[in-house]
Amino acid sequence: MAGSTTEGVSTAVDRPSLFGRSDPINSEFLYYSSVLRVIAPALTGDLDRQFIIPWVRRLFRPEYHSSQLSEKRNKYLLYLTLTLLNDEAYGIFQTTPPTNALPEIDSIDHEIQPSAEWEMDQMWQETLMGLPDDFQKLSCSVHEFAVGCEDDHGLDIILDQEFQFFLYLARPYAAMLSNGDDRTRIAAWLQTLCTIHGRSCSSMRAIRNDYMMALLGYIHDLRVTGPFKEYPPWTTLQPLADAAKQCCDSKPITDPTGPDANEFLAALPVPQDGAFCYIAITGDLIDSSLNPTE
């Protein structure tokens, strides 16, 4: 698909990158999109909103979904998200976006701001200090050889900052879980995810953050489901999409005796007369329908 060029790349969208579920860059983009959708309209200052809206429109333009600019876009979206969480626009976001190429975010002269609470939180460091001496780190599930991990550290800093923020948000919700077994499993997951740091490659950090975003979404609703119903693995952390599929295959929601069905029914009002009718719909083809002779 041809198109005009901006910042030296075609406006054509890199379709596999945009829609691939296992792409960590796209997962981050979807997260920032959902957060901005909530906090941007809630900005207190009218002038701040007037500046932010053009920035959001600029960063959501098709060319920023291309593989050449998606990482740059995410850096700006992270910066913008952290800015708006303080209920104000500052720095470059107090101006309208430039008509030409956006500067590299590392080249921007940032205003000196006091550290936020989440930046000073010590939970990550305290968790690592509390690990036993014989603790075995998870192996990489992305690279077959160690040299691949050694060459993959381009996003370490931004992914660690993102994880630190998610961890800070997750802690109070994890403590509010009513079921003691759930609290224990989630504590084990948080501990395991914290161990992916240091020499771990950027790809494993991205997988870690995918799990952290999913976990935060569940415990925000004070519930535990999916792969988090089990304890974390001891050897390696497979991509979240693979773990979710494996979880569904072993405990399908279409099973009327499964925990998901029970939770669904328990939340419904109890009728005085009659009975529940539980219907489970799946997108999978039934094997017998593939062969009309069966």
N, C-alpha and C positions, 0 to 999 in steps of 0.2 A: 504494500500500500504506500503510494508515494505521498509526499506532502512537503510543506515548507520546512525550512530548517531553523532551529533555534539553538544557540550555544553549540553549534557545530554538529548537531545530529539531526536525523530525520524525525519528523513528528509521528512517524509510524510507531505503533505500540508493539512492544515485544510481547506477543501473546502468551507464550509459555511462561515468561517471567511474571506476567501480570496475574495469570489465573492458576499457576501451579501451586498447589496447596503446600508442598514441601519447601517452597522458596522462603527462606527466613526474611529476606528483604521485603517481600510482599506481605508476610505475616506482620512485620513491624508497621508497614504502611496501613494495613487494615486496623491495627490497634490505634495508631495515631488518629486515623479518620474517625473512629468511634468516640475517642476522647474529645477531639475538637468539636464534634457535632454536639456535645453536651456543654462544654465549658465556654466555647467562643460566644454563643448567644447570651451567656450569663455574665459577660464582662460588665463591670459597674460603670466604667467611663464610656460615654458616647464617642468621644474622640478616639479612644483606643479601638473601639469597634470599627470605626471608619478606616483605620489603618489596617486592621487585621483582615478584614474581608477581602481586599485586593491580594493580600499575601496568600490566603487560602486558595483563591481562584487561580493564582499563578502556579502554586505548587501542585495543584490538581490537574493542570493542563496535560494533554496526551503525551507530549514529549518527555515529561518527567516519569513516565512509566517505562521508558526505554532502559535497556540494561546499562547504557552509558551514564544516565543521569539519575537512576533510581536511588543509588546510595547517597548522592548529593541531596536529593529531595528528602530522604529520611533524616539526614542530619539537620536540615532546616526544620523539619516537622518536629523533631525532638526538642530543638531549641525553642521553637514556637510553643510547644506544649508546656514545657517547663516555665516559660514566660507567663503564659496565661494562667497557670496554676497559682501564680502570685497575684492574680486579678489585675494585671497591668501589662501594657506593652512597653518594652524598653529596647534600647540599642537600635539595631537596624530596623526593627519592627515599628519604630516610631516614625518611619518614613514610608513613602509608597515604594513598591518594588521597582527596581530599575527596568528600563525598557530593553536594555541589552542583557548579556549573560550575567547571571547572579555570581557574585564573587565567591571563591572558595571560603567556606565558613571558618576555616582556621586563619584566614587572612583578615577577618573582621576585627576591628578594635572593640573589644567588649568592655562595657562598663563594669567596674568592680562592684560586685553585689555581695552582700553577706551570705554565708552558706545557709542553705535551707536545712530544715530539720532532718530530712531524709539523707542529705549528704553527710551529716555528722553522726548518723545512727551507726552503732557499733555491733549490731547483731551479726553481720557477716563475719567480722573479725573474731568475735567471741565464739561463734560456732566453729570456725576453723581451729581456734586455740583449744577447744574442748575435744577435738578428735583424738582417739587413741593413737599411740605411737606406731602401731602396726597397721593403721588404716591403709587399705589399698585403693588408689584412685581408679575411677572408671576409665576404661580404655576408649579410644576414639572409634566411633562407629561410622565415620565418614571416609577417612584415609586408610588405605591398605598398608602404607609404609610410613615410618616416622618422618621421613623427609617431607611428606605432604603436609604434616602438621607443622613442621618447622617453617614452611613457606606460607602458612595461612594465619597471619596475625594482623591483617590490615584493619580489622574492625574491633580489635580487643577493647580499646578504651571506651568507645561509645556503647558497646554491648554490656560491658561491666557497669557503666553508669546506669543503663536502663535496668539491669538486674537489681542493682542497689535500690533503685526507686520502687520496683515491684515488691521487693522483699520488705521494704518499710511499710508499704500499703497492706501486705498480706498478714503481718504479725498480729494486729488486733483481731482480725476476723478469724484467724486460726485459733486464737485463744477463746473465742466465743462459741465454737462448735460444742453442741450439747452432748454428743456422744464421745465417751472417753476413748474408745478404739479409734474413732475418726481423728481425734486430736493427736493420738500417738502416731498414726500413719502419716498425717500431714507434717508432723514434726520431723519424721524420718525423711520425707520427701524434701522438705526445706533444707535439712542437713545435707542430703545427697546433692542437691542442686548447688549448694554453696561450695562444694568441693571441686566444681568445674571452674577453675580459675588458673592463675599463674601461667604455666606453660601449655595449658589447654588451648587448642587452636580456635580461631574465630568461628569455624563451622560448628564445633561442639558448644561454644558459648551461645550461638544462635539457637541451637536445639534446646539448650538449657532455658533460654528466654521464652521459647515457644511453650515449654511445659509450665513455666512460671506464669505466663499470661493466662493459660487455661486454668491452672490451679487457682489463681486469684479470682477469675470469673466465677468459679464454682463456690469457693468459700465466701465470696461476697454475698452469695445467696444462702450462706450457712448450710451448704450441702456438699457431699463428697460423692463423686461419680467417676465413670470412665476408668482410666488406668490408675487413678488415685485411690480406688477401692482396695488396691493391693499395695504391698510394700514396694519401695523402689528396687530396681535391679541391683545386683552386686557387681556385675561385670562391665556392662556398657549401657548407654542410653540411646536407644534407637529413635529415629525421627518420630515426632508426635503423631503424624498421620498414620504411620505403621502401627504404633502402639494402640491408637484408637481403633483401627480396623481389627487388630488382634483381639482387643477387648470385646468388640461387638461380635466377633466370630465365636468367642468362647461363652459369652453371656448375651445373646441377642435380645433386644427389647421385645421381639415378637414372641418370646417364650413366656407363656402366661404364668409360669411358676417362678419366673425370675424376680430379682429384687426391684427392678425398674417397674414392672407391672404392679407389684405389691405397693410400692410408693405412690404410684398413680392412683390406685384404688383407695388407698388410705386417705388421700386428700379429698376424696369426693364425699358429698353428703350421704348419710345412710338413709335409704328409703324405708318408710314404714311398711310398705308392701311391695311385692315384686322382687326383682333381682337386678344386679348389674349386668350389662352387656359389654364385654371388653373385646374390641376389634383392633388387631394389630396389622398394619399395612407395611409391606416391604417393597423396595424397588428391585429386589433380586428376582430373576426368573425361576419359576419352579422347574426342577429338573425334568419332570414328566412332560412339561409343555414343549420341551425341545425335541422330543421324539414322539410323534403322534401314534406310533405303534404301541407305546407302553400304556 
